[in-house]
Amino acid sequence: MSVASSKAKLAGLIAHRDPADPDIVAARAQLAEANARARAREIVATWPPLSAETKAELAVIILGGGDRAAS
């Protein structure tokens, strides 16, 4: 889901429901994920071509199996 559609969905829910409503909590999480995807695309678009090894290392980090503190 795009950032714009995630924002619209959340706005529609917030107008009529309690902030602790599970649908609002889920919509907030969905918006955060959409923002993260959009930001990641912006960052990756500025990178030079990457080797297969570097792509594999980044995939491990993204999937949660890598050392996030490594540089």
OpenMM code with the backbone's topology and positions (N, CA, C; nanometers):
from openmm import Vec3, app, unit

residues = "MET SER VAL ALA SER SER LYS ALA LYS LEU ALA GLY LEU ILE ALA HIS ARG ASP PRO ALA ASP PRO ASP ILE VAL ALA ALA ARG ALA GLN LEU ALA GLU ALA ASN ALA ARG ALA ARG ALA ARG GLU ILE VAL ALA THR TRP PRO PRO LEU SER ALA GLU THR LYS ALA GLU LEU ALA VAL ILE ILE LEU GLY GLY GLY ASP ARG ALA ALA SER".split()
positions = [
    Vec3(0.0854, -0.1170, 0.0000),
    Vec3(0.0000, 0.0000, 0.0000),
    Vec3(0.0905, 0.1240, 0.0000),
    Vec3(0.0502, 0.2242, -0.0733),
    Vec3(0.1310, 0.3462, -0.0832),
    Vec3(0.1192, 0.4308, 0.0434),
    Vec3(0.2112, 0.5248, 0.0567),
    Vec3(0.2068, 0.6165, 0.1708),
    Vec3(0.0769, 0.6957, 0.1692),
    Vec3(0.0380, 0.7466, 0.0533),
    Vec3(-0.0835, 0.8284, 0.0439),
    Vec3(-0.2079, 0.7492, 0.0824),
    Vec3(-0.2189, 0.6270, 0.0330),
    Vec3(-0.3384, 0.5488, 0.0664),
    Vec3(-0.3369, 0.5045, 0.2119),
    Vec3(-0.2175, 0.4796, 0.2674),
    Vec3(-0.2068, 0.4457, 0.4098),
    Vec3(-0.2480, 0.5641, 0.4968),
    Vec3(-0.2066, 0.6845, 0.4572),
    Vec3(-0.2453, 0.8057, 0.5311),
    Vec3(-0.3963, 0.8267, 0.5256),
    Vec3(-0.4534, 0.8072, 0.4086),
    Vec3(-0.5975, 0.8271, 0.3922),
    Vec3(-0.6764, 0.7274, 0.4761),
    Vec3(-0.6330, 0.6035, 0.4768),
    Vec3(-0.7007, 0.5011, 0.5564),
    Vec3(-0.6952, 0.5367, 0.7046),
    Vec3(-0.5773, 0.5756, 0.7521),
    Vec3(-0.5608, 0.6118, 0.8926),
    Vec3(-0.6469, 0.7327, 0.9274),
    Vec3(-0.6485, 0.8329, 0.8421),
    Vec3(-0.7287, 0.9528, 0.8682),
    Vec3(-0.8772, 0.9186, 0.8795),
    Vec3(-0.9245, 0.8308, 0.7944),
    Vec3(-1.0638, 0.7899, 0.7998),
    Vec3(-1.0983, 0.7163, 0.9279),
    Vec3(-1.0056, 0.6359, 0.9755),
    Vec3(-1.0294, 0.5612, 1.0993),
    Vec3(-1.0237, 0.6518, 1.2210),
    Vec3(-0.9267, 0.7411, 1.2249),
    Vec3(-0.9077, 0.8282, 1.3410),
    Vec3(-1.0286, 0.9183, 1.3632),
    Vec3(-1.0925, 0.9587, 1.2570),
    Vec3(-1.2050, 1.0511, 1.2680),
    Vec3(-1.3228, 0.9933, 1.3470),
    Vec3(-1.3324, 0.8613, 1.3534),
    Vec3(-1.4521, 0.8011, 1.4122),
    Vec3(-1.4254, 0.6956, 1.5186),
    Vec3(-1.3009, 0.6761, 1.5570),
    Vec3(-1.2727, 0.5671, 1.6508),
    Vec3(-1.1773, 0.6103, 1.7608),
    Vec3(-1.1720, 0.5297, 1.8639),
    Vec3(-1.0793, 0.5484, 1.9752),
    Vec3(-0.9366, 0.5247, 1.9251),
    Vec3(-0.8393, 0.6059, 1.9682),
    Vec3(-0.7010, 0.5885, 1.9219),
    Vec3(-0.6419, 0.4504, 1.9519),
    Vec3(-0.6959, 0.3815, 2.0524),
    Vec3(-0.6436, 0.2493, 2.0879),
    Vec3(-0.7112, 0.1370, 2.0088),
    Vec3(-0.8041, 0.1711, 1.9213),
    Vec3(-0.8742, 0.0713, 1.8409),
    Vec3(-0.7716, -0.0118, 1.7634),
    Vec3(-0.7854, -0.1434, 1.7623),
    Vec3(-0.6893, -0.2293, 1.6914),
    Vec3(-0.6742, -0.1953, 1.5428),
    Vec3(-0.7816, -0.1502, 1.4794),
    Vec3(-0.7716, -0.1121, 1.3380),
    Vec3(-0.6834, 0.0113, 1.3207),
    Vec3(-0.6896, 0.1044, 1.4156),
    Vec3(-0.6050, 0.2241, 1.4094),
    Vec3(-0.4600, 0.1865, 1.4353),
    Vec3(-0.4373, 0.0989, 1.5324),
    Vec3(-0.3007, 0.0523, 1.5613),
    Vec3(-0.2425, -0.0147, 1.4363),
    Vec3(-0.3212, -0.0989, 1.3713),
    Vec3(-0.2750, -0.1666, 1.2500),
    Vec3(-0.2510, -0.0677, 1.1368),
    Vec3(-0.3384, 0.0317, 1.1238),
    Vec3(-0.3218, 0.1319, 1.0183),
    Vec3(-0.1965, 0.2156, 1.0416),
    Vec3(-0.1672, 0.2464, 1.1676),
    Vec3(-0.0428, 0.3201, 1.1984),
    Vec3(0.0797, 0.2372, 1.1605),
    Vec3(0.0758, 0.1085, 1.1902),
    Vec3(0.1873, 0.0199, 1.1547),
    Vec3(0.2022, 0.0113, 1.0031),
    Vec3(0.0897, 0.0033, 0.9328),
    Vec3(0.0915, -0.0022, 0.7868),
    Vec3(0.1509, 0.1262, 0.7283),
    Vec3(0.1167, 0.2407, 0.7865),
    Vec3(0.1723, 0.3677, 0.7404),
    Vec3(0.3231, 0.3725, 0.7660),
    Vec3(0.3665, 0.3261, 0.8819),
    Vec3(0.5099, 0.3247, 0.9124),
    Vec3(0.5849, 0.2361, 0.8127),
    Vec3(0.5274, 0.1218, 0.7781),
    Vec3(0.5910, 0.0333, 0.6799),
    Vec3(0.5965, 0.0985, 0.5420),
    Vec3(0.4896, 0.1649, 0.5030),
    Vec3(0.4872, 0.2331, 0.3728),
    Vec3(0.5925, 0.3435, 0.3683),
    Vec3(0.6050, 0.4178, 0.4779),
    Vec3(0.7080, 0.5229, 0.4847),
    Vec3(0.8479, 0.4625, 0.4765),
    Vec3(0.8695, 0.3497, 0.5449),
    Vec3(1.0007, 0.2846, 0.5415),
    Vec3(1.0341, 0.2367, 0.4005),
    Vec3(0.9367, 0.1766, 0.3324),
    Vec3(0.9604, 0.1314, 0.1945),
    Vec3(0.9935, 0.2487, 0.1032),
    Vec3(0.9189, 0.3574, 0.1165),
    Vec3(0.9425, 0.4745, 0.0315),
    Vec3(1.0811, 0.5322, 0.0579),
    Vec3(1.1182, 0.5420, 0.1843),
    Vec3(1.2496, 0.5978, 0.2183),
    Vec3(1.3615, 0.5071, 0.1689),
    Vec3(1.3430, 0.3761, 0.1843),
    Vec3(1.4448, 0.2815, 0.1370),
    Vec3(1.4639, 0.2941, -0.0138),
    Vec3(1.3547, 0.3084, -0.0873),
    Vec3(1.3659, 0.3255, -0.2327),
    Vec3(1.4429, 0.4531, -0.2678),
    Vec3(1.4175, 0.5613, -0.1940),
    Vec3(1.4891, 0.6872, -0.2182),
    Vec3(1.6389, 0.6697, -0.1948),
    Vec3(1.6740, 0.6018, -0.0876),
    Vec3(1.8149, 0.5823, -0.0534),
    Vec3(1.8829, 0.4926, -0.1564),
    Vec3(1.8216, 0.3791, -0.1874),
    Vec3(1.8817, 0.2836, -0.2803),
    Vec3(1.8995, 0.3452, -0.4188),
    Vec3(1.8109, 0.4337, -0.4578),
    Vec3(1.8208, 0.4976, -0.5894),
    Vec3(1.9476, 0.5812, -0.6037),
    Vec3(2.0072, 0.6207, -0.4935),
    Vec3(2.1283, 0.7032, -0.5001),
    Vec3(2.2563, 0.6195, -0.5010),
    Vec3(2.2454, 0.4896, -0.4792),
    Vec3(2.3632, 0.4033, -0.4708),
    Vec3(2.4217, 0.3705, -0.6075),
    Vec3(2.5516, 0.3464, -0.6101),
    Vec3(2.6118, 0.2941, -0.7334),
    Vec3(2.5725, 0.1462, -0.7465),
    Vec3(2.6008, 0.0845, -0.8595),
    Vec3(2.5725, -0.0588, -0.8726),
    Vec3(2.6446, -0.1374, -0.7620),
    Vec3(2.5758, -0.2362, -0.7067),
    Vec3(2.6314, -0.3151, -0.5974),
    Vec3(2.6690, -0.4540, -0.6445),
    Vec3(2.7720, -0.5097, -0.5815),
    Vec3(2.8117, -0.6471, -0.6126),
    Vec3(2.7071, -0.7430, -0.5562),
    Vec3(2.7080, -0.8644, -0.6067),
    Vec3(2.6156, -0.9673, -0.5577),
    Vec3(2.6400, -0.9928, -0.4093),
    Vec3(2.7652, -0.9879, -0.3670),
    Vec3(2.7986, -1.0109, -0.2258),
    Vec3(2.7375, -0.9011, -0.1376),
    Vec3(2.7511, -0.7776, -0.1785),
    Vec3(2.6954, -0.6666, -0.1009),
    Vec3(2.5434, -0.6754, -0.0962),
    Vec3(2.4814, -0.7094, -0.2086),
    Vec3(2.3356, -0.7256, -0.2097),
    Vec3(2.2932, -0.8355, -0.1124),
    Vec3(2.3673, -0.9449, -0.1105),
    Vec3(2.3349, -1.0553, -0.0199),
    Vec3(2.3502, -1.0125, 0.1259),
    Vec3(2.4557, -0.9368, 0.1559),
    Vec3(2.4761, -0.8874, 0.2925),
    Vec3(2.3625, -0.7943, 0.3345),
    Vec3(2.3201, -0.7072, 0.2455),
    Vec3(2.2106, -0.6154, 0.2759),
    Vec3(2.0797, -0.6915, 0.2964),
    Vec3(2.0580, -0.7943, 0.2179),
    Vec3(1.9365, -0.8754, 0.2334),
    Vec3(1.9337, -0.9406, 0.3711),
    Vec3(2.0473, -0.9900, 0.4171),
    Vec3(2.0546, -1.0515, 0.5503),
    Vec3(2.0211, -0.9480, 0.6576),
    Vec3(2.0743, -0.8291, 0.6442),
    Vec3(2.0449, -0.7227, 0.7416),
    Vec3(1.8959, -0.6898, 0.7417),
    Vec3(1.8390, -0.6738, 0.6239),
    Vec3(1.6974, -0.6378, 0.6132),
    Vec3(1.6085, -0.7480, 0.6705),
    Vec3(1.6468, -0.8716, 0.6483),
    Vec3(1.5666, -0.9835, 0.6978),
    Vec3(1.5893, -1.0121, 0.8460),
    Vec3(1.6767, -0.9348, 0.9098),
    Vec3(1.6930, -0.9458, 1.0534),
    Vec3(1.7979, -1.0443, 1.1006),
    Vec3(1.8761, -1.0980, 1.0120),
    Vec3(1.9748, -1.1960, 1.0543),
    Vec3(2.1165, -1.1433, 1.0606),
    Vec3(2.1345, -1.0146, 1.0358),
    Vec3(2.2685, -0.9581, 1.0305),
    Vec3(2.2997, -0.8694, 1.1486),
    Vec3(2.4255, -0.8350, 1.1595),
    Vec3(2.4725, -0.7466, 1.2654),
    Vec3(2.4422, -0.6029, 1.2221),
    Vec3(2.3454, -0.5416, 1.2859),
    Vec3(2.3048, -0.4063, 1.2482),
    Vec3(2.4072, -0.3011, 1.2889),
    Vec3(2.4962, -0.3340, 1.3811),
    Vec3(2.5951, -0.2372, 1.4268),
    Vec3(2.7204, -0.2389, 1.3406),
    Vec3(2.7349, -0.3387, 1.2556),
    Vec3(2.8555, -0.3477, 1.1714),
    Vec3(2.8566, -0.2371, 1.0679),
    Vec3(2.9790, -0.1961, 1.0284),
    Vec3(2.9872, -0.0929, 0.9258),
    Vec3(3.0645, -0.1376, 0.8069),
] * unit.nanometer
topology = app.Topology()
chain = topology.addChain("A")
for resn in residues:
    res = topology.addResidue(resn, chain)
    for name in ("N", "CA", "C"):
        topology.addAtom(name, app.Element.getBySymbol(name[0]), res)
